[in-house]
Amino acid sequence: MALLELKNLHVALEDGTEIVKGIDLAVNTDEVHAVMGPNGSGKSTLAYALAGHPAYEITGGDVLLDGESVLELGADERAQRGLFLAFQYPHSVPGVTVTNFLRSAINSVRKARNNGEDDPIPIPEFRKEILAQMDRLEVSRELASRYLNDGFSGGEKKRIEILQLAMLKPRIAILDETDSGLDIDAVRVVASGVHELVGPDMGALVITHYQRILNFIKPDFVHVMVNGRIVEEGGPELAHKLEAEGYERYGKAA
């Protein structure tokens, strides 16, 4: 049984326009899968639909997490089950500090896993963990007391996303264009954090346009997505081929 399994998945916008047109894909723990494709191919739509964004309707197929369908679950319930989405453009949340946001998120997950009973993380344990992870991910400690992503640089926002990933320890991490707008040092730090976290308890689905981040997050499998469909699959060598040749050879895959 796969950790995350997509079965003939179809996704449409609110106006009925179909964007994802039947995708089959399975991700196991200790695996990194890369979904690559040109702009407008449906990659981000796929990510948002998996996370339960209400603007994207799953019109066919199924999404299984640990063998159970999540189609009837809201975004918060999917997150509590262990599905994590790192955004291409993380939103700022004025009035909510990074520390308070992370503690609330962790306590929400702990409560869900404790059958609805409150099970807050002890403050000393939380403080020790967040400081250790911030140092490891090269996140400035002063960001912990600032409002989430408010006035943060692009690199700081992405580092905070990976900090969330490290603190929440989800089952499946979906990274949507995480390398977008980052310099090479920030890409290295973010990718290193993801690479360290993937293991026996977690798998990752990395959605990207370019091969650059895959130099640091070594994918086990690469899936090429064009016009809402997976048109080619292979190993890490396929990412290098795409970097060299681009997507023109796929034409307008129908």
Phi, psi and omega in degrees: 000127181285153175295307177234127180228127175255127182241108177046051188282130175238136181226137180232157173283174182299332180275004177095355180293122180279128182249312177259126195239049175100081182246134173244128184199141179225129179240130177254166173299153179064025177231144171244121176250132177254131172252114183243153178175164180291166176301140178083011182275349179106009184296311181290325175301317178300314181299312182295321180295320178297324182281348178094023178297129185292344181280353182238120185257125174280111187261351179194156179084198185209156174236118182249132174242117186054038175085358181245136179294140178249008186299329182271001182264144175284174182300320181293323180290324177295320178296319180293332177282349176114018178260125185237134177240122172265122188281152173293319178234087183299139181277150174272150180230083180300139178095349180240116181286159177303316181299311181294322178298313182293319178297318180296318181295315179298316181294327177295317178294318180296321179295316180297321181282350179253031177058039175086359179270136179301135179213062186296144178290132178302137184303316179300321179295317179297313182298316180298317182292315184291322179293320179296317181289324178296319178295318182295322183267008179057043176262125180301131183297333180293341178293336183298329183264000179268161179293143188304115176064005183282108182080010180284150171287169179300318179295320179296320179299316182291323177296321179294325176298317180287330173298317176301316180300315181294325182280323184276335178049063181287174175279319182226129178253126176249119183248113183263105177049046184299334181275359183298123175079008182261146171281172189294328179292319179293321177300317180299315182294313180298313181296322179297320178298317179295315182302321181289330186277331179292130182186208184299340183249357185213144171239168182221144174240109185257117181258122185208155177268325185249160181279347191308309183294336182284351171292336183253322172262101184285111181284145173277327181220145178236132180239127179264123182248123179225128177052043173082005181228152171279118186252346176200148178223151179185196179267192183300336179296334180294324178298319179294324178295320178294322179297323182279323189251342183077194186253004186299328184293343178276346179058216177259077182304128183257000000 
